[in-house]
Structures are given as structure tokens and as C-alpha cells.
Amino acid sequence: MPDLTIDGSSAVSRFHLAMSKAFKGECKEVVVTPPEKLRALCRRHVERHISRKALRDHETAEQSDRDLLRSWAAAPEGKADG
């Protein structure tokens, strides 16, 4: 990453400082949040905004896509059926 130091301070740090002063609400430091907690937090917030049926339909479609990709990956070269 290029050096972004300007007048002895990091331009990135100054950007984050400016953004944090403008932010209103609760904030968490993502880099120190364990992945399991971060996934659960994200899932909870996403699920608040979509219906259970829409989520189920999406998860079913995702699983179908995964299964199809696995079958393609396991098929001999040139023999993958869709």
C-alpha cells in the first residue's frame, strides 16, 4: 500500500476521524469482533428487513447453485451437465 502520510499524519486516519465525528449511532470495531458474532449480527439485521419466505427462497436457490457448481467441478472435463 502506498504511503499516505501527509504533514506527519495519515490521510486514511484523518478520513476515518472525520467520518467518525459525523456518525450518529452505535458503532462497533469490526476487526475485533469474532467472525461468528459478526455473522450472527449481520444475519439478525438482514432478517429484520426481509420476509422469512423470501429468505428461505434465497437460501434454497443458493444451495441449488452450490450443488450445481459441485457437480460441474466433479464432472470429467467436457462432460458437465446443467
C-alpha positions, -999 to 999 in steps of 0.1 A, spaced: 0 0 0 14 34 -8 24 58 19 -5 82 26 13 103 52 7 140 48 22 165 72 31 137 96 -4 122 98 -21 95 78 -47 107 53 -66 75 59 -66 81 97 -78 117 91 -106 104 68 -117 79 95 -116 106 122 -138 129 100 -163 101 93 -165 91 130 -173 126 140 -201 128 115 -216 93 125 -246 93 148 -255 60 164 -239 28 178 -207 17 162 -186 -15 166 -150 -21 156 -154 -50 131 -117 -61 131 -120 -71 168 -154 -88 165 -151 -127 163 -164 -139 129 -192 -160 145 -206 -129 163 -202 -108 132 -221 -133 111 -249 -136 137 -252 -98 139 -254 -94 102 -279 -123 98 -301 -108 126 -302 -73 109 -308 -87 74 -336 -109 86 -353 -78 101 -358 -64 67 -369 -94 46 -397 -119 49 -390 -154 61 -403 -168 29 -380 -146 8 -350 -156 29 -360 -193 26 -364 -190 -12 -330 -172 -14 -312 -199 7 -328 -226 -14 -316 -210 -46 -281 -206 -31 -279 -242 -21 -291 -253 -56 -263 -231 -71 -237 -247 -48 -249 -282 -57 -248 -274 -94 -212 -260 -91 -201 -290 -71 -215 -313 -98 -197 -294 -125 -165 -295 -106 -168 -332 -101 -176 -340 -137 -149 -351 -161 -137 -324 -184 -163 -315 -211 -190 -337 -195 -207 -313 -171 -245 -314 -175 -266 -284 -164 
